[in-house]
Amino acid sequence: MTARGVAILGATGSIGTSALNVITRHPDRFRAVALTAHANGAALGELVKRHAPAFSGLSGGDGGADVLLAAATHPDADIVLNAVVGAAGLDATLAALEAGKRVALANKESLVVGGQLVLEAARRGGGTLVPVDSEHSAILQAMGAAPASSVRRLVLTASGGPFRASPAEVVRTASVQDTLRHPTWSMGRKITVDSATLANKSLEVIEAHYLFDLPWESIDVVVHPQSIVHSFVEFVDGSVVAQLGIPSMELPILYAFTHPERLADMGIPRYDPVAAGSLTFEAVRHDVFPMLAMGIAAARRGGAGAAVFNAANEVAVSHFLAGRLSFGGISDVVGETVDMLGSLAGMTRQELLDADQRARAHVEGLVPC
């Protein structure tokens, strides 16, 4: 069997590193043919020495968009893992799908910002979209070949982040250091902050809406601190199927590469139910974590609502990480931006990009220098 070529957009991040671990364990099945990084040239150089891809490049400077597009459409790439952070990943997803590639999607913003555009690109080019997020991979596995009409409800699980049980006043003034101490997952800084605010879960609900063609009211979220159950699917007959596994991104990455097949991999630790102990579930504290409902409401408005929410959140999080905005200030400025710009048109790529830029500029105007 010829090894399938894999392009990894965001190869030096946590998802990219996990993907390269998977590829290294299965050299007969996969080979890295294109690698990109945002700005870490030294780390990318080491990966190029180790994996000898046909193409590599940095996407963080001038011409960065061209680097992502070249990797996403590389002729040797059968699979494109899009692990770029933020809305910058949208065009690469569109290009890969139109080129007929399998897109292993870790860049949830592609669907959040341009859900219909992404689905249309897949139809035009014949590409396929397979989710990498553990929650959506779990839904894909639990649904199997069942049609959407047989599903009553999806239940996405959230770890609750580092402030799951903290008082509201503690959460609003949380430090960057405390925010980045995620209890169960090792992720990049931006997504770790999003996990703490539950903005990440709102993006995942939006993503699930497009991936599985289910109405908003059929998608719920519960807090599951152990991060063992990755999602539930409730069928119309009342049966509920869940997918379980230890919190490792290598498992959903491998499944995204092989779906609908499964490939034996002894490098992924096995789930031991006795060692794992009790599994618990809690309701979301929406009063303490308003970003979850805010993002879903923005998306339900249609148009550019989700794009505005996402852009505002990206900028707000960058200011929080830089010490210019409090943790509680993230939801304040995002909420004000969505109220102001959430009804902008978003039928075309250009309208969505314009809304994205207006939202970013609006947040910049709200945050003191």
Buried (B, 14 or more C-beta within 10 A) or exposed (E): EEBBBBBBBBBBBBBBBBBBBBBEBBEEBBBBBBBBBBEBBEBBEEBBEEBEBBBBBBBEEEEBEEBBBBBBBBEBBBBBBBBBBBBBBBBBBBBBBBBBBBBBBBBBBBBBBBBEBBBBBBEEBEBBBBBBBBBBBBBBBBBEEEEEEEBBBBBBBBBBBBBBEBEEEEBBEBEEEBBBEBBBBEBBBBBBBBBBBBBBBBBBBBBBBBBBEBEEEBBEBBBBBBBBBBBBBBBEEEEEBBBBBBBBBBBBBBBBBBBEEEEEBEEBEEEEEEEEEEBEEEEBBEEBBBBBBBBBBBBBBEBBBBBBBBBBBBBBBBBBBEEEBBBBBBBBBBBBBBEBBBBBEBEEBEBBBBBBEBBBEBBBEBBEE
